Amino acid sequence: MKYTIVLSPGANADIESVVRWYLKIDPNLAFRFLMETNKVLQRIRRMPYAFASRAGASRRARLKRFPYYVHYSVAMNVVTVKAIVHERRGNSRTP
């Protein structure tokens, strides 16, 4: 079963913030970040329970080439992405 992915306003803001940061460094990095984020979201869409469980119903999946986690929850056939968090800030902003 494929799940529907819903990005929260906070997750959208997180992605935009990271893209702006990488654009300052190298536009290609920003593009690669978006591609990697999309790959992780597609893996979550196919197998949402394959990733590490956190406190409560929250889960997280790590991007392979970037130091970020996708924090999300699953209810029925909907995956709600709550945040995209840098691995060094993960404990302070874990949803």
N, C-alpha and C positions, 0 to 999 in steps of 0.2 A: 504494500500500500504506500502510495506517495502522500505526503503530508503537505498542507498548505503552510507557506512561510509568511508570517506577518511581522514586519519590522515596527517596533515601537518608535514614537517620535524621538526618544532618547538614543536609540540605536542608529537612527538616521543621522542625528546630530553627531554622534560619535564617528560614523563613517565619514561625514563631511569634514569634520575636524582633522582626522588623520590624513585624508586626501589633501587638504590645504597644507598640512605640515610637509608631506612628501613632495608636493608641487614646488615648494620653496627650495627643496634639495635637488630634485630631478623629476621632471614630468613623467619619465618612464617608470620611476619608482611608484608614483601615484597610480599609474595604470596597472602595474603589476600587483599592487595592494588590492585594487578593486577586483582584479581577476582571481586572486587567491581567496578573497572574501567570498566571491561568488561560488568558487569551487567548494569551499567549506559549507556554505549554505545549501548547496545541492546535495552534499553528502548527508547533512543533517536531514534534509527533506526525505531522502531515501531511507535512512537508518537513524532516527532521532534517539533511540535508546542505546546506541552503540558508544556514546560518549560519556565521560565521567559525570557522575551524579554529585551534586553539591548539597548543601543544607536544604531541606524541604524538597520541593519538586524541581529545583533549579539544576540545570546541567551546563556543561561548558565544553567547547571544542576549540582546540588551538589551531591557529593558522600555521602552515608549515614553514613558510619563509619569512614570516614577520612575527614580532614578539607580542601578538595579540590573541585574546580569547574571545569567542562568541559565547555570551551567556544567554541561555534560553530556557523555556519551559514548554512542556507538551501537555495538551489537554485535548482529548478526543483525537481528531485528525488535523489539529492546528498546532503549529510550532510558533510560539511568540518569542522573537528575539528581543531581549531586554536591553542589552548593551554590548558594545565592542570595547574591550578593556585591555590596556597595555598590561603585560604580565607583571610588571613591577608595581602597578597600582591595583592589581586584582583584589587584594585583601581589603583595601579601603573603599572600593566601589563595587564590591560584589553585590549584585541585586538579590 
